[in-house]
Amino acid sequence: MEHGDELPTAVKILVSGGFGAGKTTLVGAVSEIVPFHTEESLTLSGVGIDDLSGVEQKTTTTVAMDFGRITIHNQLAVFLFGTPGQERYWFMWDELASGALCAVVLADTRRLEHSFSAIDYFERAGLPFVMAVNCFDHARSYPVESVRAALSLGPDVPVLLCDARHRDSVKEVLVQAVEHVLAAEVRRQETRG
């Protein structure tokens, strides 16, 4: 390998949240490779198990993970792993979270209560995360501080508005997630000081 051809540093970011929050869409919007999805059609076996209120038009679900990659610059590649949102697939979260730098918890204000499981998981795991509110068409919008209060998030957790369909919006969320981790590390170093 010639000088200047070094391999980029790779970091892993988990994209999590409730069923139907837009995780697959977010990974697909920003990935520079064809994203890998494990989407399957919703079936009758999910009736009575999967809560479709607010997402009645949804016809597929992630059953294992989504995967995408984005190169921030020639020295940093970000691998995105999207978790399944349905409770019956949560057993996969530990494997997907292994080695992650941080997480993005994607929320849908029409179903905000579906965010609590992901928030609880990352708080218990000690994995830094940002809260990204997916601004769906025709969904009521709320101020960031109202979302923070509704989800009982402390002031140290960034709450961002985004549109998971738009690359620039998703890139900004990922930048904020990495900056959040870096700022926390600086604070930790200062307290050790």
Sequence and secondary structure as in RCSB ss.txt:
>XXXX:A:sequence
MEHGDELPTAVKILVSGGFGAGKTTLVGAVSEIVPFHTEESLTLSGVGIDDLSGVEQKTTTTVAMDFGRITIHNQ
LAVFLFGTPGQERYWFMWDELASGALCAVVLADTRRLEHSFSAIDYFERAGLPFVMAVNCFDHARSYPVESVRAA
LSLGPDVPVLLCDARHRDSVKEVLVQAVEHVLAAEVRRQETRG
>XXXX:A:secstr
  TT    EEEEEEEEESTTSSHHHHHHHH SS  EEEEEE  GGGTTTS  TT TT  EEEEEEEEEEEEEETT
EEEEEEE   SGGGGGGHHHHHTT SEEEEEEEGGGGGGGHHHHHHHHHHT  EEEEEE  TT     HHHHHHH
TT  TTS EEEE TT HHHHHHHHHHHHHHHHHHHHHHHHHH 
